[in-house]
Amino acid sequence: MDLAAQGPAPRAEQQEPPSFPAPIYRSTYRAMLAELRQEFATRASITGPSAAAREWAELLSVYRMTLMLLAGVDGDLDRPALRAWSEIPPTEQDAIASAARALRRALQPLAALTV
């Protein structure tokens, strides 16, 4: 069979590329999403404690004291370790969160000690 005699192959229908919103709408959508994000954060904080407060409440006091020591909190750590997360000053909260992140990075590669 001679392919040249059949003529050109039929063309596939060309589809329009997906349309993207105009640049002017992008800023509108970003603003809407920012508002929704803020509303979600507000509602989530009203309905219950934050994730950090829940995690702090679930930690044993020994681990709380360890994190506070690593964060550089001075003094007797027995009573402060028993405080709720909301009772801890924001500067100490930031220091404790930073210590927890550093500890997680430091302990993540351990395998033999966890067996």
C-alpha atoms as a printed R data frame, in Angstrom:
    type eleno elety resid chain resno       x      y      z
1   ATOM     1    CA   MET     A     1   0.000  0.000  0.000
2   ATOM     2    CA   ASP     A     2   1.368  3.362 -0.973
3   ATOM     3    CA   LEU     A     3   1.173  5.915  1.859
4   ATOM     4    CA   ALA     A     4   2.011  8.810 -0.431
5   ATOM     5    CA   ALA     A     5  -1.093  8.089 -2.494
6   ATOM     6    CA   GLN     A     6  -3.389  8.398  0.525
7   ATOM     7    CA   GLY     A     7  -2.545 12.035  1.097
8   ATOM     8    CA   PRO     A     8  -1.715 13.775  4.318
9   ATOM     9    CA   ALA     A     9  -2.748 12.235  7.590
10  ATOM    10    CA   PRO     A    10  -5.827 13.738  9.182
11  ATOM    11    CA   ARG     A    11  -4.995 16.465 11.672
12  ATOM    12    CA   ALA     A    12  -5.970 16.027 15.270
13  ATOM    13    CA   GLU     A    13  -8.288 18.716 16.510
14  ATOM    14    CA   GLN     A    14  -6.380 21.433 18.215
15  ATOM    15    CA   GLN     A    15  -7.598 22.209 21.670
16  ATOM    16    CA   GLU     A    16  -7.465 25.604 23.226
17  ATOM    17    CA   PRO     A    17  -4.914 25.842 26.021
18  ATOM    18    CA   PRO     A    18  -6.472 26.173 29.456
19  ATOM    19    CA   SER     A    19  -7.248 29.746 30.187
20  ATOM    20    CA   PHE     A    20  -5.669 31.394 33.181
21  ATOM    21    CA   PRO     A    21  -7.249 34.256 35.035
22  ATOM    22    CA   ALA     A    22  -6.186 37.670 33.944
23  ATOM    23    CA   PRO     A    23  -3.465 39.224 36.103
24  ATOM    24    CA   ILE     A    24  -5.952 41.686 37.559
25  ATOM    25    CA   TYR     A    25  -7.979 38.803 38.967
26  ATOM    26    CA   ARG     A    26  -4.930 37.134 40.505
27  ATOM    27    CA   SER     A    27  -4.529 39.915 43.057
28  ATOM    28    CA   THR     A    28  -8.252 39.695 43.820
29  ATOM    29    CA   TYR     A    29  -7.992 35.936 44.364
30  ATOM    30    CA   ARG     A    30  -4.904 36.360 46.528
31  ATOM    31    CA   ALA     A    31  -6.732 38.895 48.683
32  ATOM    32    CA   MET     A    32  -9.740 36.578 48.988
33  ATOM    33    CA   LEU     A    33  -7.510 33.652 49.967
34  ATOM    34    CA   ALA     A    34  -5.697 35.804 52.534
35  ATOM    35    CA   GLU     A    35  -9.051 36.762 54.077
36  ATOM    36    CA   LEU     A    36 -10.178 33.125 54.150
37  ATOM    37    CA   ARG     A    37  -6.869 32.067 55.708
38  ATOM    38    CA   GLN     A    38  -7.251 34.711 58.424
39  ATOM    39    CA   GLU     A    39 -10.857 33.698 59.071
40  ATOM    40    CA   PHE     A    40  -9.865 30.034 59.330
41  ATOM    41    CA   ALA     A    41  -7.067 30.839 61.780
42  ATOM    42    CA   THR     A    42  -9.430 32.926 63.891
43  ATOM    43    CA   ARG     A    43 -12.097 30.231 63.993
44  ATOM    44    CA   ALA     A    44  -9.570 27.521 64.759
45  ATOM    45    CA   SER     A    45  -8.162 29.482 67.682
46  ATOM    46    CA   ILE     A    46 -11.621 30.223 69.084
47  ATOM    47    CA   THR     A    47 -12.859 26.641 69.012
48  ATOM    48    CA   GLY     A    48  -9.990 25.177 70.980
49  ATOM    49    CA   PRO     A    49  -6.391 25.388 72.066
50  ATOM    50    CA   SER     A    50  -3.626 25.806 69.555
51  ATOM    51    CA   ALA     A    51  -1.621 22.844 68.352
52  ATOM    52    CA   ALA     A    52   1.349 24.047 70.414
53  ATOM    53    CA   ALA     A    53  -0.814 24.197 73.552
54  ATOM    54    CA   ARG     A    54  -2.112 20.671 72.940
55  ATOM    55    CA   GLU     A    55   1.384 19.303 72.351
56  ATOM    56    CA   TRP     A    56   2.693 21.071 75.464
57  ATOM    57    CA   ALA     A    57  -0.149 19.622 77.547
58  ATOM    58    CA   GLU     A    58   0.627 16.103 76.293
59  ATOM    59    CA   LEU     A    59   4.343 16.300 77.193
60  ATOM    60    CA   LEU     A    60   5.514 14.774 80.440
61  ATOM    61    CA   SER     A    61   6.851 17.358 82.890
62  ATOM    62    CA   VAL     A    62  10.362 15.866 82.596
63  ATOM    63    CA   TYR     A    63  10.409 16.629 78.858
64  ATOM    64    CA   ARG     A    64   8.932 20.076 79.470
65  ATOM    65    CA   MET     A    65  11.731 20.834 81.919
66  ATOM    66    CA   THR     A    66  14.298 19.552 79.414
67  ATOM    67    CA   LEU     A    67  12.955 21.825 76.683
68  ATOM    68    CA   MET     A    68  12.881 24.778 79.052
69  ATOM    69    CA   LEU     A    69  16.472 24.074 80.088
70  ATOM    70    CA   LEU     A    70  17.572 23.872 76.440
71  ATOM    71    CA   ALA     A    71  15.665 27.103 75.754
72  ATOM    72    CA   GLY     A    72  17.667 28.870 78.460
73  ATOM    73    CA   VAL     A    73  14.845 29.445 80.923
74  ATOM    74    CA   ASP     A    74  16.494 30.229 84.276
75  ATOM    75    CA   GLY     A    75  15.499 29.276 87.778
76  ATOM    76    CA   ASP     A    76  13.647 26.373 89.291
77  ATOM    77    CA   LEU     A    77  11.918 24.548 86.435
78  ATOM    78    CA   ASP     A    78   9.529 22.388 88.475
79  ATOM    79    CA   ARG     A    79   6.713 24.906 88.752
80  ATOM    80    CA   PRO     A    80   7.148 26.618 85.361
81  ATOM    81    CA   ALA     A    81   7.063 23.223 83.655
82  ATOM    82    CA   LEU     A    82   3.585 22.650 85.095
83  ATOM    83    CA   ARG     A    83   2.194 25.857 83.586
84  ATOM    84    CA   ALA     A    84  -0.166 25.774 80.631
85  ATOM    85    CA   TRP     A    85   1.246 26.979 77.319
86  ATOM    86    CA   SER     A    86  -0.894 30.125 77.427
87  ATOM    87    CA   GLU     A    87   0.638 31.058 80.810
88  ATOM    88    CA   ILE     A    88   4.173 31.066 79.414
89  ATOM    89    CA   PRO     A    89   5.380 34.490 78.187
90  ATOM    90    CA   PRO     A    90   5.683 34.804 74.388
91  ATOM    91    CA   THR     A    91   9.463 35.250 74.516
92  ATOM    92    CA   GLU     A    92   9.815 31.979 76.416
93  ATOM    93    CA   GLN     A    93   7.348 30.292 74.040
94  ATOM    94    CA   ASP     A    94   9.526 31.307 71.091
95  ATOM    95    CA   ALA     A    95  12.672 30.067 72.843
96  ATOM    96    CA   ILE     A    96  11.026 26.729 73.730
97  ATOM    97    CA   ALA     A    97   9.750 26.268 70.166
98  ATOM    98    CA   SER     A    98  13.219 27.028 68.809
99  ATOM    99    CA   ALA     A    99  14.783 24.510 71.231
100 ATOM   100    CA   ALA     A   100  12.224 21.873 70.201
101 ATOM   101    CA   ARG     A   101  13.053 22.400 66.505
102 ATOM   102    CA   ALA     A   102  16.785 22.153 67.194
103 ATOM   103    CA   LEU     A   103  16.303 19.026 69.287
104 ATOM   104    CA   ARG     A   104  14.182 17.404 66.589
105 ATOM   105    CA   ARG     A   105  16.862 18.110 63.966
106 ATOM   106    CA   ALA     A   106  19.569 16.750 66.248
107 ATOM   107    CA   LEU     A   107  17.709 13.545 67.146
108 ATOM   108    CA   GLN     A   108  16.211 12.779 63.738
109 ATOM   109    CA   PRO     A   109  19.241 10.859 62.348
110 ATOM   110    CA   LEU     A   110  19.475  8.567 65.403
111 ATOM   111    CA   ALA     A   111  18.580  4.978 64.635
112 ATOM   112    CA   ALA     A   112  20.736  2.611 66.717
113 ATOM   113    CA   LEU     A   113  19.814  4.316 69.994
114 ATOM   114    CA   THR     A   114  16.100  3.893 69.330
115 ATOM   115    CA   VAL     A   115  16.201  0.108 68.888
